[in-house]
Structure formats: structure tokens, C-alpha cells
Amino acid sequence: MADTPGWPAELTAGPVLLRPPRLRDARAWSEVRMRNEQWLAMWEPTSPNTWDERNAVGSWPALHSALKAAARRGTMLPFMIVYGGRIVGQINISNVVHGALRSCTIGYWVDGAVAGRNIAPTALALVIDHCFGPVGLHRVEVDIRPENGPSLRVVEKLGLRKEAFYERYLDIDGGWRDHLAFAVTQEEMGGRRMLGRLAELPPEPAWRRVR
Ligand SMILES: CC(C)(COP(=O)(O)OP(=O)(O)OC[C@H]1O[C@@H](n2cnc3c(N)ncnc32)[C@H](O)[C@@H]1OP(=O)(O)O)[C@@H](O)C(=O)NCCC(=O)NCCS
């Protein structure tokens, strides 16, 4: 069996824990996915199957096996996002290429019920640090639809560099969608951790005017 660098791994910062998917995640994963169709469907890959079919408890074993197989091959490092002991999303290091390129793309989603708590930026910072550390990559890319304000905010918080505009790039929610590509290379980090960039964000104002 091939050894995938940096895998399996658990990554943690404050209340956010990233860990490999488990077969017994079926019920918790399905519950959060079923509840979030309106929140997630427009950002997810086109599928011939309905949301309910794709996200039923019974579809997890096949998906889990596929994720595990991809991790074994080293093309993907899939993580469940756990917050307060509950599965609230996923973040995947995908399209992992070694050799001269040493790059990957990262995709993520978070339960709408816990949106706005910096969970995705924390998870993204953790996996970027992992990519530049144990995984041994040089470059990380995140592709985002221009109309996805919350996700654009995630990469903005971490200071990823806007690198490209890809026309009709990915087959998402029933059509070929334009994407903005954001990237960061290892030398841009200057030996520092991405997680540190999040800590440098200005704190929330302690008060705001109300009417
Ligand atoms: C994009 C996403 C992962 C961000 O996760 P998150 O953990 O909420 O990230 P943040 O806490 O940093 O919030 C990012 C921005 O979302 C917006 N936001 C926060 N709560 C929100 C809510 N309930 N509804 C809509 N937008 C919200 C805010 O503008 C926030 O920026 P701010 O912190 O400066 O106010 C999440 O919105 C999501 O899963 N969306 C659907 C799937 C998706 O778009 N995946 C990414 C595809 S590229």
C-alpha cells in the first residue's frame, strides 16, 4: 500500500477539529447534508442524482470508500470538520500532484447553522499549513464562483492571492460556471503559519451603534 505523505492526520485549532472520515459518520453526515440543500446545492458539482439520493445515510459507505481509496492513492486528503464535537462540514485537499508541480486544490463547505464563526477560514488555514508541511506541496489553489461572497471572504481573511479567472471552468449546479482562482505558494508564507494570519485579523469591535 502506497504511503500518502501527511495522511492520515488530525488537525486542530481551538474548537475546530479536522479528522479523516469514518464509516460510522453516516448518520451525522447525512443529517447535516439533508438539512442544508438550499444552502449548499448551488455551490456543488452537478449530479444526475437528486440531493436526497446523494446524501441519504445509505450513500455514505460508497462515498466513504471512494474518499479512502483516493487518500490511499494520495490524490486527495479528505477531512470532516468537527466543531463542538459535531460534524459541521468537510474540507478536502484534492487534485494533489507531486513532482515538479507539487500543487493541490481545496474545497470546503460548512453547515449554514454555524456559518459566520470563522470555521472555514480556520479549517482552510489548518490544511494549507498541513500542505506546506507534512504533505510536501509548494502551492495551494482555491477556486470560487465570483458570486460566492462568503467564500471570497474566507480567502480574503487568509490573504490568498487572486491569480486567475477561469471561464466556464467547473460543472456546478447544472452548468459550466466561471471561477476565480486564488493561490498561495510556500515562499509567500516566509516560514510562518497560515493559522497565524487568522490570529492577526482585527478583533470584532466591542460595540456597535443600535437604533
Ligand atoms: C463559504 C463557507 C464555507 C464559509 O464558512 P464560514 O465558516 O461561515 O466562514 P466565515 O465565518 O469566515 O464567514 C465568511 C463570511 O460569510 C458571511 N456569512 C456569515 N454568516 C452568514 C450566514 N448565516 N449566511 C450567509 N452569509 C454569512 C459573512 O460575510 C462572513 O464574513 P465576515 O466573517 O467578515 O462577516 C460557508 O458559507 C458555506 O459552506 N457556504 C456554502 C458552500 C460553499 O460556498 N462552499 C465553498 C465553495 S468555493
The ligand as an SDF file (V2000), in Angstrom:
LIG
                    3D

 48 50  0  0  0  0  0  0  0  0999 V2000
  -18.2380   29.6250    2.2950 C   0  0  0  0  0  0  0  0  0  0  0  0
  -18.4050   28.9980    3.6810 C   0  0  0  0  0  0  0  0  0  0  0  0
  -17.6470   27.6770    3.7390 C   0  0  0  0  0  0  0  0  0  0  0  0
  -17.8310   29.9730    4.7410 C   0  0  0  0  0  0  0  0  0  0  0  0
  -17.8110   29.3060    6.0050 O   0  0  0  0  0  0  0  0  0  0  0  0
  -17.8210   30.0870    7.4030 P   0  0  0  0  0  0  0  0  0  0  0  0
  -17.2890   29.1560    8.4250 O   0  0  0  0  0  0  0  0  0  0  0  0
  -19.1800   30.6530    7.6420 O   0  0  0  0  0  0  0  0  0  0  0  0
  -16.8080   31.2890    7.1330 O   0  0  0  0  0  0  0  0  0  0  0  0
  -16.7360   32.6970    7.9300 P   0  0  0  0  0  0  0  0  0  0  0  0
  -17.1730   32.5390    9.3300 O   0  0  0  0  0  0  0  0  0  0  0  0
  -15.3830   33.2230    7.6390 O   0  0  0  0  0  0  0  0  0  0  0  0
  -17.7940   33.6160    7.1750 O   0  0  0  0  0  0  0  0  0  0  0  0
  -17.4710   34.1490    5.9060 C   0  0  0  0  0  0  0  0  0  0  0  0
  -18.4990   35.2130    5.5260 C   0  0  0  0  0  0  0  0  0  0  0  0
  -19.7590   34.6080    5.3180 O   0  0  0  0  0  0  0  0  0  0  0  0
  -20.7900   35.5830    5.5710 C   0  0  0  0  0  0  0  0  0  0  0  0
  -21.7560   34.9960    6.4770 N   0  0  0  0  0  0  0  0  0  0  0  0
  -21.6570   34.7610    7.8070 C   0  0  0  0  0  0  0  0  0  0  0  0
  -22.7740   34.1700    8.2650 N   0  0  0  0  0  0  0  0  0  0  0  0
  -23.5840   34.0240    7.1910 C   0  0  0  0  0  0  0  0  0  0  0  0
  -24.8790   33.4790    7.0350 C   0  0  0  0  0  0  0  0  0  0  0  0
  -25.5660   32.9660    8.0660 N   0  0  0  0  0  0  0  0  0  0  0  0
  -25.4270   33.4880    5.7880 N   0  0  0  0  0  0  0  0  0  0  0  0
  -24.7490   33.9820    4.7350 C   0  0  0  0  0  0  0  0  0  0  0  0
  -23.5010   34.5120    4.8390 N   0  0  0  0  0  0  0  0  0  0  0  0
  -22.9390   34.5220    6.0590 C   0  0  0  0  0  0  0  0  0  0  0  0
  -20.1060   36.7880    6.1830 C   0  0  0  0  0  0  0  0  0  0  0  0
  -19.9320   37.7530    5.1620 O   0  0  0  0  0  0  0  0  0  0  0  0
  -18.7600   36.2290    6.6010 C   0  0  0  0  0  0  0  0  0  0  0  0
  -17.7580   37.2220    6.5890 O   0  0  0  0  0  0  0  0  0  0  0  0
  -17.4100   38.0100    7.9850 P   0  0  0  0  0  0  0  0  0  0  0  0
  -16.8750   36.9810    8.9430 O   0  0  0  0  0  0  0  0  0  0  0  0
  -16.4180   39.0210    7.5760 O   0  0  0  0  0  0  0  0  0  0  0  0
  -18.7240   38.5930    8.4650 O   0  0  0  0  0  0  0  0  0  0  0  0
  -19.9190   28.7360    4.0010 C   0  0  0  0  0  0  0  0  0  0  0  0
  -20.6060   29.9540    3.7920 O   0  0  0  0  0  0  0  0  0  0  0  0
  -20.5190   27.6400    3.1150 C   0  0  0  0  0  0  0  0  0  0  0  0
  -20.3720   26.4580    3.4210 O   0  0  0  0  0  0  0  0  0  0  0  0
  -21.2110   28.0420    2.0430 N   0  0  0  0  0  0  0  0  0  0  0  0
  -21.8570   27.0830    1.1380 C   0  0  0  0  0  0  0  0  0  0  0  0
  -20.8580   26.1610    0.4190 C   0  0  0  0  0  0  0  0  0  0  0  0
  -19.7470   26.9150   -0.2380 C   0  0  0  0  0  0  0  0  0  0  0  0
  -19.9120   28.0220   -0.7340 O   0  0  0  0  0  0  0  0  0  0  0  0
  -18.5410   26.3260   -0.2640 N   0  0  0  0  0  0  0  0  0  0  0  0
  -17.3800   26.9470   -0.8670 C   0  0  0  0  0  0  0  0  0  0  0  0
  -17.3470   26.7870   -2.3320 C   0  0  0  0  0  0  0  0  0  0  0  0
  -15.9330   27.6270   -3.0330 S   0  0  0  0  0  0  0  0  0  0  0  0
  1  2  1  0
  2  3  1  0
  2  4  1  0
  2 36  1  0
  4  5  1  0
  5  6  1  0
  6  7  2  0
  6  8  1  0
  6  9  1  0
  9 10  1  0
 10 11  2  0
 10 12  1  0
 10 13  1  0
 13 14  1  0
 14 15  1  0
 15 16  1  0
 15 30  1  0
 16 17  1  0
 17 18  1  0
 17 28  1  0
 18 19  1  0
 18 27  1  0
 19 20  2  0
 20 21  1  0
 21 22  1  0
 21 27  2  0
 22 23  1  0
 22 24  2  0
 24 25  1  0
 25 26  2  0
 26 27  1  0
 28 29  1  0
 28 30  1  0
 30 31  1  0
 31 32  1  0
 32 33  2  0
 32 34  1  0
 32 35  1  0
 36 37  1  0
 36 38  1  0
 38 39  2  0
 38 40  1  0
 40 41  1  0
 41 42  1  0
 42 43  1  0
 43 44  2  0
 43 45  1  0
 45 46  1  0
 46 47  1  0
 47 48  1  0
M  END
$$$$
